[in-house]
């Protein structure tokens, strides 16, 4: 046991001597987690910015201001003249807006385009302006019915607006498994992908380099068995993976505001087993492939497709059934199942134990194969 621990600690020390390696271990996973969180956002993901409009209010009476307040309630951001360049569309409220409404005449607002603004922003703004107009007209009709046709007043309209809406829309996912989106997808996905990729590359490249420089042959003169050497290499890689896991979880929780759920012990157990699987696969590749120049390319060729198939890049809920089957032929698919169950769906250890058990079997198989195929 002691020689295996010494081998693992020495490998970890050698890794941190190369500062450039920290970019792939820490900086790249954090950056990809952040950017992919925005790329795959959807319901429940990061909120879209409120579209900006410039309002030219020529009406000094109360309905002009009431219309502005209603636009804000519909999700539009009203910018001042000094920030007019930010606006996607412009709206002009005529000077006789309030007077025409009080006289029971139609009152129109002018809707103008802005150079450089896209059609998507225009459509969103038009929809929200229409909703604001419907809301105002609805309040005017309701006020007229309640007061037997008396002219509307600002106090009366705001009183109507302040009442509790008798119709409530309750929007929720139909099942217990909402589709993971935003940072709830990018954090587990990048964690699984980068732990696998980094541990495979570092583990295989280290063994290949030590074989080329004769380090492994020199170890043969010491009373170290093949199993002890493999255990030490796997142990060092697990420590490296745990460092990466800890950093990503801290960043995800405190900076990206990902709720890691109420099952942190089960989550840490899952990630520790997965780090063992990834480390074992790295040692396996280094045991089988003797050409050092082929190791990194082979590890990338193996880890990236496994990440894609396993659901690290997109939710498995949206892929065809045959892709779901392929996803569960590789460890990444089971790791993503367990992490989403614990983080996104809140199912707890009872729901994730099946996936955790399969990951454990992957680790045993990789360790056994590496021990059989290892070459000094």
Buried (B, 14 or more C-beta within 10 A) or exposed (E): EEBBEBBBBEBBEEBEEEEEBBEBBBEBBBEBBBEBBEEBBEEBBBEEEBBBBBBBBEBEBBBBBBBBBBBEEBBBBBBEEEEEEBBBBBBBBBBBBBBBBBEEEEBEBEBEEBEEBEEEBBEBBEEBBEBBBEBBEEBBEBBBEEEEEEEBEEEBBEEBBEEEEEEEEEEEEEEEBBBBBBBBBBBBBBBBBBBBBBBBBBBBBBBBBBBEEEEBEEBEEEEBEBEBBBBBBBBBBBBBBBBBBEBBBEBBEEEBEBEBBEBEEBBBBBBEBBBBBBBBBBBBBBBBBEEBEBBBEBBEEBBBEBBBBBBBBBBBEEBEEEBBEBBBEBBBBBBBBBBBBBBBBEBBBEBBBEBBEBBBEBBEBBBEBBBEBBEE
